[in-house]
């Protein structure tokens, strides 16, 4: 039986078009899945566009911490009353969580006195309190950005003297997607529930 070259060519064209369409559909599916993963919930803290200075002088956005569980507290370095207790609570929480993966958990200290909490003072604070591991961050920003984040954290603070503030005592836990999942308020509250909430977010 003679071979019909035209028919063979037509069949090959159909096969090529089918394969090309399948590849295109696969690429679209992968792209859509990636876009869904990149989406940020409207209630996520990662929507804040403020920039924050670290003790080494570099700047980050909160969105740079996406994918990490965040444990946040607002303090200031010259505080002699509540802040040392809050810092100790954070250290005790870290010890009880005992998480070894340095990539998906951060303990974040946020200055409510950015004018006086210079990078040098932040470095000194971290060193004196033995908070120099990778999991610890200390950040400061402008007064406006600090107020904005304080509102998100439901933290109220007021300067009552050149070097002193009255402020809320709240430790906040955020999911890897930046959603607030738990808060501990007060200085004499048991930390076990905070620890459990952090462990749940790390699963």
C-alpha positions as a Python dict, from the first residue, in 0.01 Angstrom:
ca = {
    (1, 'X'): (0, 0, 0),
    (2, 'X'): (154, 335, -102),
    (3, 'X'): (244, 575, 179),
    (4, 'X'): (39, 895, 186),
    (5, 'X'): (300, 1153, 282),
    (6, 'X'): (45, 1433, 314),
    (7, 'X'): (-162, 1228, 554),
    (8, 'X'): (141, 1147, 764),
    (9, 'X'): (240, 1514, 777),
    (10, 'X'): (-110, 1609, 890),
    (11, 'X'): (-104, 1347, 1166),
    (12, 'X'): (238, 1469, 1283),
    (13, 'X'): (113, 1829, 1293),
    (14, 'X'): (-182, 1725, 1510),
    (15, 'X'): (49, 1536, 1747),
    (16, 'X'): (284, 1834, 1773),
    (17, 'X'): (-6, 2073, 1838),
    (18, 'X'): (-144, 1839, 2107),
    (19, 'X'): (194, 1810, 2280),
    (20, 'X'): (246, 2188, 2263),
    (21, 'X'): (-100, 2249, 2411),
    (22, 'X'): (-31, 2001, 2692),
    (23, 'X'): (302, 2168, 2775),
    (24, 'X'): (138, 2513, 2775),
    (25, 'X'): (-139, 2392, 3006),
    (26, 'X'): (121, 2247, 3244),
    (27, 'X'): (317, 2573, 3251),
    (28, 'X'): (1, 2772, 3322),
    (29, 'X'): (-91, 2534, 3604),
    (30, 'X'): (254, 2565, 3763),
    (31, 'X'): (245, 2945, 3728),
    (32, 'X'): (-99, 2970, 3888),
    (33, 'X'): (10, 2750, 4176),
    (34, 'X'): (314, 2968, 4232),
    (35, 'X'): (102, 3284, 4228),
    (36, 'X'): (-133, 3134, 4486),
    (37, 'X'): (162, 3054, 4710),
    (38, 'X'): (294, 3410, 4669),
    (39, 'X'): (-36, 3568, 4767),
    (40, 'X'): (-46, 3745, 5103),
    (41, 'X'): (-360, 3742, 5315),
    (42, 'X'): (-514, 4088, 5351),
    (43, 'X'): (-474, 4062, 5729),
    (44, 'X'): (-106, 3965, 5710),
    (45, 'X'): (155, 4178, 5880),
    (46, 'X'): (361, 4134, 5565),
    (47, 'X'): (141, 4388, 5389),
    (48, 'X'): (312, 4665, 5585),
    (49, 'X'): (562, 4839, 5358),
    (50, 'X'): (768, 5007, 5631),
    (51, 'X'): (1145, 4962, 5642),
    (52, 'X'): (1325, 4866, 5961),
    (53, 'X'): (1688, 4915, 6057),
    (54, 'X'): (1884, 4632, 6216),
    (55, 'X'): (2179, 4662, 6455),
    (56, 'X'): (2426, 4623, 6167),
    (57, 'X'): (2268, 4918, 5985),
    (58, 'X'): (2098, 4714, 5713),
    (59, 'X'): (1727, 4754, 5643),
    (60, 'X'): (1453, 4496, 5606),
    (61, 'X'): (1080, 4490, 5546),
    (62, 'X'): (854, 4265, 5749),
    (63, 'X'): (772, 4091, 5423),
    (64, 'X'): (1133, 3970, 5413),
    (65, 'X'): (1040, 3745, 5707),
    (66, 'X'): (763, 3566, 5516),
    (67, 'X'): (777, 3192, 5576),
    (68, 'X'): (898, 3230, 5933),
    (69, 'X'): (700, 3209, 6256),
    (70, 'X'): (745, 3543, 6434),
    (71, 'X'): (741, 3608, 6807),
    (72, 'X'): (729, 3985, 6861),
    (73, 'X'): (760, 4222, 7154),
    (74, 'X'): (797, 4600, 7173),
    (75, 'X'): (1060, 4729, 7417),
    (76, 'X'): (1328, 4997, 7455),
    (77, 'X'): (1686, 4958, 7569),
    (78, 'X'): (1688, 5208, 7858),
    (79, 'X'): (1383, 5049, 8023),
    (80, 'X'): (1452, 4930, 8377),
    (81, 'X'): (1119, 4777, 8476),
    (82, 'X'): (891, 4589, 8235),
    (83, 'X'): (1128, 4540, 7939),
    (84, 'X'): (1384, 4326, 8125),
    (85, 'X'): (1096, 4099, 8231),
    (86, 'X'): (958, 4084, 7878),
    (87, 'X'): (1304, 4002, 7745),
    (88, 'X'): (1343, 3727, 8003),
    (89, 'X'): (1002, 3588, 7903),
    (90, 'X'): (1117, 3580, 7541),
    (91, 'X'): (1434, 3394, 7637),
    (92, 'X'): (1236, 3143, 7842),
    (93, 'X'): (996, 3094, 7550),
    (94, 'X'): (1291, 3030, 7318),
    (95, 'X'): (1435, 2776, 7562),
    (96, 'X'): (1105, 2588, 7593),
    (97, 'X'): (1034, 2591, 7220),
    (98, 'X'): (1386, 2455, 7167),
    (99, 'X'): (1356, 2479, 6789),
    (100, 'X'): (1677, 2389, 6607),
    (101, 'X'): (1587, 2503, 6254),
    (102, 'X'): (1722, 2857, 6233),
    (103, 'X'): (1538, 2936, 5911),
    (104, 'X'): (1169, 2928, 6008),
    (105, 'X'): (1151, 3107, 6344),
    (106, 'X'): (1243, 3459, 6454),
    (107, 'X'): (1219, 3633, 6791),
    (108, 'X'): (1175, 4001, 6706),
    (109, 'X'): (1241, 4291, 6942),
    (110, 'X'): (1093, 4620, 6820),
    (111, 'X'): (1210, 4951, 6965),
    (112, 'X'): (948, 5201, 7077),
    (113, 'X'): (1229, 5455, 7127),
    (114, 'X'): (1393, 5467, 6783),
    (115, 'X'): (1549, 5806, 6850),
    (116, 'X'): (1764, 5676, 7135),
    (117, 'X'): (1790, 5308, 7043),
    (118, 'X'): (2072, 5349, 6795),
    (119, 'X'): (2224, 5048, 6617),
    (120, 'X'): (2510, 5063, 6866),
    (121, 'X'): (2271, 5045, 7162),
    (122, 'X'): (2075, 4764, 6998),
    (123, 'X'): (2396, 4564, 6948),
    (124, 'X'): (2493, 4625, 7310),
    (125, 'X'): (2148, 4517, 7429),
    (126, 'X'): (2163, 4192, 7230),
    (127, 'X'): (2513, 4117, 7358),
    (128, 'X'): (2434, 4192, 7723),
    (129, 'X'): (2122, 3974, 7711),
    (130, 'X'): (2294, 3693, 7516),
    (131, 'X'): (2057, 3728, 7221),
    (132, 'X'): (2311, 3711, 6941),
    (133, 'X'): (2188, 3391, 6775),
    (134, 'X'): (2046, 3411, 6423),
    (135, 'X'): (1690, 3364, 6550),
    (136, 'X'): (1695, 3701, 6728),
    (137, 'X'): (1622, 4032, 6555),
    (138, 'X'): (1620, 4383, 6698),
    (139, 'X'): (1471, 4648, 6470),
    (140, 'X'): (1382, 5016, 6476),
    (141, 'X'): (1212, 5253, 6231),
    (142, 'X'): (1057, 5598, 6219),
    (143, 'X'): (807, 5710, 6479),
    (144, 'X'): (524, 5681, 6225),
    (145, 'X'): (619, 5326, 6128),
    (146, 'X'): (660, 5228, 6491),
    (147, 'X'): (312, 5361, 6574),
    (148, 'X'): (166, 5176, 6277),
    (149, 'X'): (313, 4845, 6389),
    (150, 'X'): (215, 4913, 6750),
    (151, 'X'): (-146, 4952, 6637),
    (152, 'X'): (-128, 4616, 6460),
    (153, 'X'): (9, 4457, 6778),
    (154, 'X'): (-246, 4640, 6998),
    (155, 'X'): (46, 4788, 7190),
    (156, 'X'): (-3, 5130, 7345),
    (157, 'X'): (293, 5338, 7456),
    (158, 'X'): (356, 5692, 7571),
    (159, 'X'): (672, 5883, 7647),
    (160, 'X'): (655, 6011, 8004),
    (161, 'X'): (1008, 6150, 8031),
    (162, 'X'): (1305, 6199, 7797),
    (163, 'X'): (1421, 5842, 7862),
    (164, 'X'): (1113, 5664, 7991),
    (165, 'X'): (792, 5521, 7843),
    (166, 'X'): (475, 5364, 7973),
    (167, 'X'): (372, 5079, 7745),
    (168, 'X'): (170, 4762, 7703),
    (169, 'X'): (339, 4433, 7788),
    (170, 'X'): (236, 4206, 7501),
    (171, 'X'): (415, 3918, 7328),
    (172, 'X'): (261, 3835, 6989),
    (173, 'X'): (289, 3518, 6779),
    (174, 'X'): (248, 3534, 6401),
    (175, 'X'): (208, 3248, 6157),
    (176, 'X'): (446, 3190, 5865),
    (177, 'X'): (195, 3381, 5655),
    (178, 'X'): (207, 3682, 5886),
    (179, 'X'): (-127, 3630, 6058),
    (180, 'X'): (-165, 3706, 6428),
    (181, 'X'): (-248, 3378, 6602),
    (182, 'X'): (-185, 3445, 6971),
    (183, 'X'): (-95, 3715, 7225),
    (184, 'X'): (27, 3697, 7582),
    (185, 'X'): (-39, 4011, 7783),
    (186, 'X'): (113, 4085, 8122),
    (187, 'X'): (433, 4015, 8310),
    (188, 'X'): (322, 3734, 8538),
    (189, 'X'): (136, 3520, 8283),
    (190, 'X'): (245, 3159, 8232),
    (191, 'X'): (433, 3118, 7903),
    (192, 'X'): (334, 2755, 7832),
    (193, 'X'): (40, 2848, 7609),
    (194, 'X'): (265, 3083, 7411),
    (195, 'X'): (514, 2801, 7366),
    (196, 'X'): (239, 2563, 7251),
    (197, 'X'): (110, 2818, 6998),
    (198, 'X'): (458, 2863, 6852),
    (199, 'X'): (511, 2487, 6825),
    (200, 'X'): (176, 2450, 6649),
    (201, 'X'): (277, 2709, 6391),
    (202, 'X'): (608, 2533, 6330),
    (203, 'X'): (445, 2201, 6240),
}
